[in-house]
Amino acid sequence: MTAIVDTSAGLAAFVRTIEAGSFSDAARLLGASPSAVSKSVARLEARLGVRLIQRSTRTLALTAEGALYFERVAPLIQALADAEQALRTPADVSGLLRVAAPSDLGRTVFSGWAERFALAHPRLKLELGIADRQVDLIREGYDVAIRVGALLDNRLTARRLTTLQPVLVAAPAYLARCGQPAERADLADHACLRYLTPAGPFPWTWADGSSLVPDGPFDTNDGVVLRQAALAGAGIAQLARIAVADDLAAGRLDIVLPHLPMPGLEVHALHAYGRQAPQRVRLFIAFLQQQFAADHA
């Protein structure tokens, strides 16, 4: 029995050390001392007969054996933590919730909602990663990823959050200098600021089914940088209305071609837990659905 307890403690110490990045940070998560965590990992290595972590004065790094072991053990440790959380009421749910969100939503929308979520769930720590790319939830250790547009990975569980309305916008100074486009064809004479995806520039599509791949002087794969370029008067950009709502209200941006609506983009929250999503994940997704519903209302 003692061996089983020691092994369990060693597994938890090993997994939390890799997730936290250091013995001291893992110790805070586990409520132990750094030396106790380090010794626990060392006993696990001795029992397995392999080195799992390469230690130096400043950094820790997984060995090849450690990476292989971590990939198999981390989900087990998380499952034990999730089982304990499932027995708690929403007010008692605690721990770390890691979320990946695209830059325009993460920085302009979700960051403003973080305080409300913290007040509603004071024992949960929210870690928001800004990533304008398709993160690997399992390998990168995220609980939830927010995706806009078509879903490409059907292995993940998706929960619809809302539909975003894209709009073309430009700064009043740019429109005063270059003129307000009256029709789609006029865009050929304007500086179009493009959002880059791994497949190339994101096309501009309208509700009637027509579309074009814009051309212009500036490309970026960061939605916030795209908004800043539009604010600076660099040209016309396609952005989600919710991400520029304050700019439109304050007159910092104007809508271009308002008589030609664009189709909405679906927003989903994705996770890799299947039907057994931990309570912290269910609470966060429900929170986002409520916030988006209130915003639309």
KELO-787667 format. One record per residue (C-alpha): residue number from 0; chain; x negated, y, z. Coordinates in steps of 0.05 Angstrom, whole numbers. Example, Ala and Ser with C-alpha at 12.3 -4.5 7.8 and 13.67 -1.06 7.14 Angstrom:
% residues 2
+-------+------+--------+--------+--------+
: kolpa : migu :      X :      Y :      Z :
+-------+------+--------+--------+--------+
:     0 :    A :   -246 :    -90 :    156 :
:     1 :    A :   -273 :    -21 :    143 :
+-------+------+--------+--------+--------+
//
This chain:
% residues 297
+-------+------+--------+--------+--------+
: kolpa : migu :      X :      Y :      Z :
+-------+------+--------+--------+--------+
:     0 :    A :      0 :      0 :      0 :
:     1 :    A :    -57 :     48 :     16 :
:     2 :    A :    -87 :     36 :    -53 :
:     3 :    A :    -20 :     54 :    -85 :
:     4 :    A :    -15 :    118 :    -45 :
:     5 :    A :    -87 :    137 :    -61 :
:     6 :    A :    -76 :    124 :   -135 :
:     7 :    A :    -12 :    166 :   -136 :
:     8 :    A :    -48 :    223 :   -102 :
:     9 :    A :   -106 :    217 :   -151 :
:    10 :    A :    -60 :    219 :   -211 :
:    11 :    A :    -24 :    281 :   -186 :
:    12 :    A :    -91 :    315 :   -170 :
:    13 :    A :   -119 :    298 :   -238 :
:    14 :    A :    -58 :    321 :   -278 :
:    15 :    A :    -48 :    386 :   -239 :
:    16 :    A :   -123 :    402 :   -245 :
:    17 :    A :   -120 :    397 :   -320 :
:    18 :    A :    -55 :    436 :   -325 :
:    19 :    A :    -80 :    491 :   -277 :
:    20 :    A :   -151 :    493 :   -304 :
:    21 :    A :   -188 :    488 :   -238 :
:    22 :    A :   -189 :    450 :   -172 :
:    23 :    A :   -171 :    513 :   -133 :
:    24 :    A :   -110 :    529 :   -175 :
:    25 :    A :    -88 :    456 :   -172 :
:    26 :    A :    -97 :    458 :    -97 :
:    27 :    A :    -48 :    516 :    -92 :
:    28 :    A :      3 :    477 :   -133 :
:    29 :    A :     -6 :    415 :    -90 :
:    30 :    A :    -11 :    449 :    -23 :
:    31 :    A :    -80 :    421 :    -10 :
:    32 :    A :   -152 :    445 :     -6 :
:    33 :    A :   -196 :    448 :    -68 :
:    34 :    A :   -245 :    399 :    -38 :
:    35 :    A :   -188 :    349 :    -23 :
:    36 :    A :   -164 :    354 :    -96 :
:    37 :    A :   -235 :    345 :   -123 :
:    38 :    A :   -247 :    284 :    -78 :
:    39 :    A :   -180 :    254 :    -98 :
:    40 :    A :   -199 :    260 :   -172 :
:    41 :    A :   -268 :    231 :   -158 :
:    42 :    A :   -236 :    171 :   -122 :
:    43 :    A :   -191 :    160 :   -183 :
:    44 :    A :   -251 :    161 :   -229 :
:    45 :    A :   -288 :    112 :   -185 :
:    46 :    A :   -228 :     65 :   -185 :
:    47 :    A :   -222 :     69 :   -261 :
:    48 :    A :   -296 :     65 :   -273 :
:    49 :    A :   -297 :    123 :   -322 :
:    50 :    A :   -310 :    198 :   -320 :
:    51 :    A :   -246 :    235 :   -334 :
:    52 :    A :   -269 :    307 :   -324 :
:    53 :    A :   -336 :    339 :   -342 :
:    54 :    A :   -352 :    389 :   -287 :
:    55 :    A :   -397 :    450 :   -290 :
:    56 :    A :   -405 :    510 :   -245 :
:    57 :    A :   -354 :    550 :   -285 :
:    58 :    A :   -310 :    503 :   -326 :
:    59 :    A :   -276 :    436 :   -328 :
:    60 :    A :   -267 :    396 :   -391 :
:    61 :    A :   -234 :    330 :   -406 :
:    62 :    A :   -277 :    273 :   -431 :
:    63 :    A :   -250 :    231 :   -489 :
:    64 :    A :   -227 :    180 :   -438 :
:    65 :    A :   -197 :    235 :   -395 :
:    66 :    A :   -157 :    263 :   -454 :
:    67 :    A :   -130 :    194 :   -470 :
:    68 :    A :   -111 :    182 :   -397 :
:    69 :    A :    -80 :    250 :   -388 :
:    70 :    A :    -35 :    242 :   -449 :
:    71 :    A :     -6 :    179 :   -419 :
:    72 :    A :     -4 :    199 :   -345 :
:    73 :    A :     20 :    271 :   -349 :
:    74 :    A :     91 :    252 :   -371 :
:    75 :    A :     96 :    203 :   -313 :
:    76 :    A :     77 :    255 :   -262 :
:    77 :    A :    126 :    305 :   -293 :
:    78 :    A :    181 :    253 :   -292 :
:    79 :    A :    171 :    243 :   -217 :
:    80 :    A :    174 :    318 :   -206 :
:    81 :    A :    237 :    323 :   -249 :
:    82 :    A :    270 :    266 :   -210 :
:    83 :    A :    260 :    306 :   -146 :
:    84 :    A :    286 :    370 :   -178 :
:    85 :    A :    349 :    334 :   -202 :
:    86 :    A :    370 :    324 :   -130 :
:    87 :    A :    367 :    398 :   -114 :
:    88 :    A :    420 :    452 :   -123 :
:    89 :    A :    405 :    506 :   -175 :
:    90 :    A :    385 :    555 :   -120 :
:    91 :    A :    333 :    506 :    -94 :
:    92 :    A :    300 :    488 :   -161 :
:    93 :    A :    227 :    507 :   -159 :
:    94 :    A :    163 :    497 :   -198 :
:    95 :    A :    134 :    522 :   -263 :
:    96 :    A :    174 :    532 :   -327 :
:    97 :    A :    132 :    542 :   -390 :
:    98 :    A :    167 :    574 :   -449 :
:    99 :    A :    141 :    591 :   -518 :
:   100 :    A :    176 :    647 :   -556 :
:   101 :    A :    163 :    686 :   -621 :
:   102 :    A :    132 :    754 :   -610 :
:   103 :    A :    191 :    798 :   -630 :
:   104 :    A :    239 :    762 :   -583 :
:   105 :    A :    188 :    747 :   -529 :
:   106 :    A :    160 :    817 :   -521 :
:   107 :    A :    222 :    859 :   -537 :
:   108 :    A :    279 :    817 :   -510 :
:   109 :    A :    259 :    760 :   -464 :
:   110 :    A :    209 :    802 :   -424 :
:   111 :    A :    267 :    848 :   -407 :
:   112 :    A :    308 :    789 :   -382 :
:   113 :    A :    252 :    759 :   -340 :
:   114 :    A :    270 :    800 :   -278 :
:   115 :    A :    343 :    776 :   -282 :
:   116 :    A :    321 :    704 :   -286 :
:   117 :    A :    273 :    713 :   -228 :
:   118 :    A :    328 :    743 :   -185 :
:   119 :    A :    375 :    685 :   -202 :
:   120 :    A :    322 :    631 :   -190 :
:   121 :    A :    269 :    660 :   -142 :
:   122 :    A :    234 :    593 :   -132 :
:   123 :    A :    220 :    582 :   -206 :
:   124 :    A :    158 :    611 :   -238 :
:   125 :    A :    168 :    630 :   -311 :
:   126 :    A :    107 :    628 :   -357 :
:   127 :    A :    123 :    660 :   -424 :
:   128 :    A :     76 :    644 :   -481 :
:   129 :    A :     80 :    688 :   -543 :
:   130 :    A :     68 :    646 :   -605 :
:   131 :    A :     90 :    661 :   -676 :
:   132 :    A :     77 :    590 :   -697 :
:   133 :    A :    106 :    520 :   -687 :
:   134 :    A :     77 :    500 :   -619 :
:   135 :    A :     71 :    427 :   -601 :
:   136 :    A :    113 :    422 :   -538 :
:   137 :    A :     83 :    357 :   -513 :
:   138 :    A :     10 :    368 :   -528 :
:   139 :    A :     11 :    441 :   -506 :
:   140 :    A :     52 :    428 :   -444 :
:   141 :    A :    112 :    473 :   -458 :
:   142 :    A :    181 :    457 :   -429 :
:   143 :    A :    219 :    499 :   -480 :
:   144 :    A :    205 :    530 :   -548 :
:   145 :    A :    249 :    583 :   -579 :
:   146 :    A :    255 :    577 :   -654 :
:   147 :    A :    287 :    624 :   -705 :
:   148 :    A :    312 :    597 :   -771 :
:   149 :    A :    314 :    527 :   -799 :
:   150 :    A :    295 :    470 :   -753 :
:   151 :    A :    239 :    426 :   -781 :
:   152 :    A :    228 :    376 :   -725 :
:   153 :    A :    288 :    330 :   -713 :
:   154 :    A :    251 :    292 :   -657 :
:   155 :    A :    265 :    349 :   -610 :
:   156 :    A :    330 :    365 :   -574 :
:   157 :    A :    359 :    431 :   -598 :
:   158 :    A :    409 :    477 :   -563 :
:   159 :    A :    438 :    535 :   -602 :
:   160 :    A :    429 :    602 :   -568 :
:   161 :    A :    455 :    654 :   -617 :
:   162 :    A :    454 :    680 :   -688 :
:   163 :    A :    407 :    739 :   -701 :
:   164 :    A :    426 :    792 :   -752 :
:   165 :    A :    365 :    812 :   -794 :
:   166 :    A :    362 :    883 :   -821 :
:   167 :    A :    315 :    923 :   -865 :
:   168 :    A :    288 :    983 :   -828 :
:   169 :    A :    240 :   1040 :   -839 :
:   170 :    A :    218 :   1102 :   -801 :
:   171 :    A :    254 :   1168 :   -819 :
:   172 :    A :    187 :   1198 :   -836 :
:   173 :    A :    174 :   1143 :   -888 :
:   174 :    A :    243 :   1151 :   -919 :
:   175 :    A :    235 :   1227 :   -921 :
:   176 :    A :    169 :   1217 :   -958 :
:   177 :    A :    188 :   1160 :  -1005 :
:   178 :    A :    263 :   1165 :  -1010 :
:   179 :    A :    321 :   1121 :   -987 :
:   180 :    A :    331 :   1059 :  -1032 :
:   181 :    A :    401 :   1056 :  -1061 :
:   182 :    A :    399 :    986 :  -1090 :
:   183 :    A :    357 :    923 :  -1084 :
:   184 :    A :    320 :    939 :  -1148 :
:   185 :    A :    294 :   1003 :  -1115 :
:   186 :    A :    252 :    962 :  -1067 :
:   187 :    A :    202 :    949 :  -1123 :
:   188 :    A :    180 :   1022 :  -1116 :
:   189 :    A :    171 :   1018 :  -1040 :
:   190 :    A :    119 :    994 :   -991 :
:   191 :    A :    148 :    929 :   -964 :
:   192 :    A :    118 :    902 :   -899 :
:   193 :    A :    116 :    826 :   -901 :
:   194 :    A :    121 :    774 :   -846 :
:   195 :    A :     75 :    716 :   -861 :
:   196 :    A :     93 :    643 :   -847 :
:   197 :    A :     49 :    582 :   -859 :
:   198 :    A :     86 :    574 :   -926 :
:   199 :    A :     74 :    646 :   -947 :
:   200 :    A :    111 :    713 :   -941 :
:   201 :    A :    181 :    706 :   -911 :
:   202 :    A :    232 :    721 :   -967 :
:   203 :    A :    286 :    773 :   -959 :
:   204 :    A :    355 :    742 :   -970 :
:   205 :    A :    423 :    775 :   -975 :
:   206 :    A :    493 :    749 :   -960 :
:   207 :    A :    510 :    743 :  -1034 :
:   208 :    A :    455 :    691 :  -1041 :
:   209 :    A :    404 :    734 :  -1077 :
:   210 :    A :    333 :    739 :  -1050 :
:   211 :    A :    264 :    766 :  -1065 :
:   212 :    A :    194 :    757 :  -1039 :
:   213 :    A :    174 :    829 :  -1024 :
:   214 :    A :    108 :    859 :  -1044 :
:   215 :    A :     71 :    912 :  -1006 :
:   216 :    A :      8 :    937 :   -972 :
:   217 :    A :     13 :    901 :   -906 :
:   218 :    A :     23 :    829 :   -883 :
:   219 :    A :     24 :    801 :   -812 :
:   220 :    A :     46 :    738 :   -776 :
:   221 :    A :     65 :    777 :   -713 :
:   222 :    A :    136 :    805 :   -708 :
:   223 :    A :    116 :    859 :   -658 :
:   224 :    A :     59 :    883 :   -702 :
:   225 :    A :    109 :    886 :   -760 :
:   226 :    A :    156 :    930 :   -719 :
:   227 :    A :     98 :    975 :   -699 :
:   228 :    A :     78 :    984 :   -772 :
:   229 :    A :    149 :   1003 :   -789 :
:   230 :    A :    151 :   1053 :   -732 :
:   231 :    A :     86 :   1083 :   -756 :
:   232 :    A :    117 :   1097 :   -824 :
:   233 :    A :     78 :   1045 :   -863 :
:   234 :    A :    139 :   1020 :   -901 :
:   235 :    A :    202 :    978 :   -899 :
:   236 :    A :    206 :    916 :   -856 :
:   237 :    A :    256 :    861 :   -842 :
:   238 :    A :    268 :    852 :   -768 :
:   239 :    A :    322 :    824 :   -722 :
:   240 :    A :    371 :    879 :   -703 :
:   241 :    A :    366 :    859 :   -629 :
:   242 :    A :    291 :    871 :   -631 :
:   243 :    A :    299 :    942 :   -658 :
:   244 :    A :    365 :    961 :   -625 :
:   245 :    A :    331 :   1013 :   -581 :
:   246 :    A :    292 :   1042 :   -640 :
:   247 :    A :    356 :   1049 :   -681 :
:   248 :    A :    393 :   1081 :   -623 :
:   249 :    A :    337 :   1131 :   -611 :
:   250 :    A :    329 :   1147 :   -685 :
:   251 :    A :    258 :   1120 :   -689 :
:   252 :    A :    281 :   1072 :   -745 :
:   253 :    A :    337 :   1075 :   -796 :
:   254 :    A :    372 :   1016 :   -831 :
:   255 :    A :    355 :   1010 :   -905 :
:   256 :    A :    409 :    986 :   -954 :
:   257 :    A :    462 :    980 :   -898 :
:   258 :    A :    516 :    964 :   -950 :
:   259 :    A :    479 :    899 :   -969 :
:   260 :    A :    484 :    853 :   -908 :
:   261 :    A :    436 :    796 :   -895 :
:   262 :    A :    457 :    727 :   -870 :
:   263 :    A :    445 :    711 :   -797 :
:   264 :    A :    387 :    669 :   -771 :
:   265 :    A :    403 :    614 :   -721 :
:   266 :    A :    363 :    614 :   -656 :
:   267 :    A :    353 :    549 :   -618 :
:   268 :    A :    319 :    527 :   -554 :
:   269 :    A :    280 :    463 :   -565 :
:   270 :    A :    254 :    413 :   -514 :
:   271 :    A :    225 :    343 :   -516 :
:   272 :    A :    262 :    312 :   -457 :
:   273 :    A :    319 :    282 :   -496 :
:   274 :    A :    382 :    273 :   -453 :
:   275 :    A :    342 :    276 :   -388 :
:   276 :    A :    322 :    349 :   -389 :
:   277 :    A :    300 :    372 :   -319 :
:   278 :    A :    345 :    421 :   -284 :
:   279 :    A :    296 :    479 :   -293 :
:   280 :    A :    303 :    471 :   -369 :
:   281 :    A :    379 :    466 :   -367 :
:   282 :    A :    383 :    528 :   -323 :
:   283 :    A :    338 :    569 :   -369 :
:   284 :    A :    375 :    550 :   -432 :
:   285 :    A :    442 :    566 :   -399 :
:   286 :    A :    414 :    633 :   -376 :
:   287 :    A :    392 :    651 :   -447 :
:   288 :    A :    460 :    632 :   -475 :
:   289 :    A :    494 :    677 :   -424 :
:   290 :    A :    447 :    735 :   -439 :
:   291 :    A :    456 :    731 :   -514 :
:   292 :    A :    531 :    725 :   -506 :
:   293 :    A :    531 :    787 :   -461 :
:   294 :    A :    488 :    825 :   -512 :
:   295 :    A :    535 :    809 :   -569 :
:   296 :    A :    595 :    828 :   -527 :
+-------+------+--------+--------+--------+
//
